[in-house]
Amino acid sequence: MDFQGTPLNMTTILIVAVASAAILMLLRKRYDSNLPLFFYFVALVFTNMTDRTVNPVLMYIGLIFALLLRFEFLSPGFSKLIAILTTTSLGVIVWVFLAEVFGDGSAPF
């Protein structure tokens, strides 16, 4: 647990803050929020421009779930399932980013 205040680590922490706000919006059942989509846009640009890596399958599956959540004609039960999967995906991505910042610099998986 050694934190170094480099610009890369600080940018990663800011992206984690956006993800945390997106998770809060999903937990409050505000599925029409664009914050999860904004997080995935920023995270994809960030991971492509730096050496911080997240499993691309995890990133794109989470993006697909966030896009599915935007449909208004889904039944309440299916919307809740997609919201749970989106929240889980966001949480795992946050965990990976924080493991890279506060860990030894390698991704957990």
MODELLER restraints for C-alpha pairs under 7 A, 6 or more apart:
rsr = mdl.restraints
at = mdl.atoms
rsr.add(forms.Gaussian(group=physical.xy_distance, feature=features.Distance(at['CA:1:A'], at['CA:102:A']), mean=5.10, stdev=0.5))
rsr.add(forms.Gaussian(group=physical.xy_distance, feature=features.Distance(at['CA:1:A'], at['CA:103:A']), mean=5.60, stdev=0.5))
rsr.add(forms.Gaussian(group=physical.xy_distance, feature=features.Distance(at['CA:2:A'], at['CA:102:A']), mean=5.74, stdev=0.5))
rsr.add(forms.Gaussian(group=physical.xy_distance, feature=features.Distance(at['CA:2:A'], at['CA:103:A']), mean=6.86, stdev=0.5))
rsr.add(forms.Gaussian(group=physical.xy_distance, feature=features.Distance(at['CA:3:A'], at['CA:101:A']), mean=6.73, stdev=0.5))
rsr.add(forms.Gaussian(group=physical.xy_distance, feature=features.Distance(at['CA:3:A'], at['CA:102:A']), mean=5.39, stdev=0.5))
rsr.add(forms.Gaussian(group=physical.xy_distance, feature=features.Distance(at['CA:9:A'], at['CA:101:A']), mean=5.74, stdev=0.5))
rsr.add(forms.Gaussian(group=physical.xy_distance, feature=features.Distance(at['CA:12:A'], at['CA:97:A']), mean=6.71, stdev=0.5))
rsr.add(forms.Gaussian(group=physical.xy_distance, feature=features.Distance(at['CA:15:A'], at['CA:43:A']), mean=6.95, stdev=0.5))
rsr.add(forms.Gaussian(group=physical.xy_distance, feature=features.Distance(at['CA:16:A'], at['CA:94:A']), mean=5.76, stdev=0.5))
rsr.add(forms.Gaussian(group=physical.xy_distance, feature=features.Distance(at['CA:18:A'], at['CA:39:A']), mean=6.15, stdev=0.5))
rsr.add(forms.Gaussian(group=physical.xy_distance, feature=features.Distance(at['CA:19:A'], at['CA:39:A']), mean=5.96, stdev=0.5))
rsr.add(forms.Gaussian(group=physical.xy_distance, feature=features.Distance(at['CA:19:A'], at['CA:90:A']), mean=6.53, stdev=0.5))
rsr.add(forms.Gaussian(group=physical.xy_distance, feature=features.Distance(at['CA:19:A'], at['CA:94:A']), mean=6.96, stdev=0.5))
rsr.add(forms.Gaussian(group=physical.xy_distance, feature=features.Distance(at['CA:22:A'], at['CA:35:A']), mean=5.32, stdev=0.5))
rsr.add(forms.Gaussian(group=physical.xy_distance, feature=features.Distance(at['CA:22:A'], at['CA:36:A']), mean=5.14, stdev=0.5))
rsr.add(forms.Gaussian(group=physical.xy_distance, feature=features.Distance(at['CA:23:A'], at['CA:87:A']), mean=5.84, stdev=0.5))
rsr.add(forms.Gaussian(group=physical.xy_distance, feature=features.Distance(at['CA:26:A'], at['CA:83:A']), mean=6.55, stdev=0.5))
rsr.add(forms.Gaussian(group=physical.xy_distance, feature=features.Distance(at['CA:26:A'], at['CA:87:A']), mean=6.88, stdev=0.5))
rsr.add(forms.Gaussian(group=physical.xy_distance, feature=features.Distance(at['CA:31:A'], at['CA:69:A']), mean=6.38, stdev=0.5))
rsr.add(forms.Gaussian(group=physical.xy_distance, feature=features.Distance(at['CA:31:A'], at['CA:70:A']), mean=6.62, stdev=0.5))
rsr.add(forms.Gaussian(group=physical.xy_distance, feature=features.Distance(at['CA:32:A'], at['CA:70:A']), mean=5.96, stdev=0.5))
rsr.add(forms.Gaussian(group=physical.xy_distance, feature=features.Distance(at['CA:36:A'], at['CA:66:A']), mean=6.39, stdev=0.5))
rsr.add(forms.Gaussian(group=physical.xy_distance, feature=features.Distance(at['CA:37:A'], at['CA:66:A']), mean=6.41, stdev=0.5))
rsr.add(forms.Gaussian(group=physical.xy_distance, feature=features.Distance(at['CA:40:A'], at['CA:63:A']), mean=6.29, stdev=0.5))
rsr.add(forms.Gaussian(group=physical.xy_distance, feature=features.Distance(at['CA:47:A'], at['CA:53:A']), mean=5.68, stdev=0.5))
rsr.add(forms.Gaussian(group=physical.xy_distance, feature=features.Distance(at['CA:54:A'], at['CA:96:A']), mean=6.89, stdev=0.5))
rsr.add(forms.Gaussian(group=physical.xy_distance, feature=features.Distance(at['CA:58:A'], at['CA:89:A']), mean=6.92, stdev=0.5))
rsr.add(forms.Gaussian(group=physical.xy_distance, feature=features.Distance(at['CA:62:A'], at['CA:86:A']), mean=5.71, stdev=0.5))
rsr.add(forms.Gaussian(group=physical.xy_distance, feature=features.Distance(at['CA:62:A'], at['CA:89:A']), mean=5.34, stdev=0.5))
rsr.add(forms.Gaussian(group=physical.xy_distance, feature=features.Distance(at['CA:65:A'], at['CA:82:A']), mean=6.13, stdev=0.5))
rsr.add(forms.Gaussian(group=physical.xy_distance, feature=features.Distance(at['CA:65:A'], at['CA:85:A']), mean=6.96, stdev=0.5))
rsr.add(forms.Gaussian(group=physical.xy_distance, feature=features.Distance(at['CA:65:A'], at['CA:86:A']), mean=5.51, stdev=0.5))
rsr.add(forms.Gaussian(group=physical.xy_distance, feature=features.Distance(at['CA:66:A'], at['CA:86:A']), mean=5.95, stdev=0.5))
rsr.add(forms.Gaussian(group=physical.xy_distance, feature=features.Distance(at['CA:69:A'], at['CA:79:A']), mean=6.44, stdev=0.5))
rsr.add(forms.Gaussian(group=physical.xy_distance, feature=features.Distance(at['CA:69:A'], at['CA:82:A']), mean=6.30, stdev=0.5))
rsr.add(forms.Gaussian(group=physical.xy_distance, feature=features.Distance(at['CA:69:A'], at['CA:83:A']), mean=6.68, stdev=0.5))
rsr.add(forms.Gaussian(group=physical.xy_distance, feature=features.Distance(at['CA:96:A'], at['CA:107:A']), mean=6.09, stdev=0.5))
rsr.add(forms.Gaussian(group=physical.xy_distance, feature=features.Distance(at['CA:96:A'], at['CA:108:A']), mean=6.40, stdev=0.5))
rsr.add(forms.Gaussian(group=physical.xy_distance, feature=features.Distance(at['CA:99:A'], at['CA:107:A']), mean=6.57, stdev=0.5))
rsr.add(forms.Gaussian(group=physical.xy_distance, feature=features.Distance(at['CA:99:A'], at['CA:108:A']), mean=6.90, stdev=0.5))
rsr.add(forms.Gaussian(group=physical.xy_distance, feature=features.Distance(at['CA:100:A'], at['CA:106:A']), mean=5.62, stdev=0.5))
rsr.add(forms.Gaussian(group=physical.xy_distance, feature=features.Distance(at['CA:100:A'], at['CA:107:A']), mean=5.71, stdev=0.5))
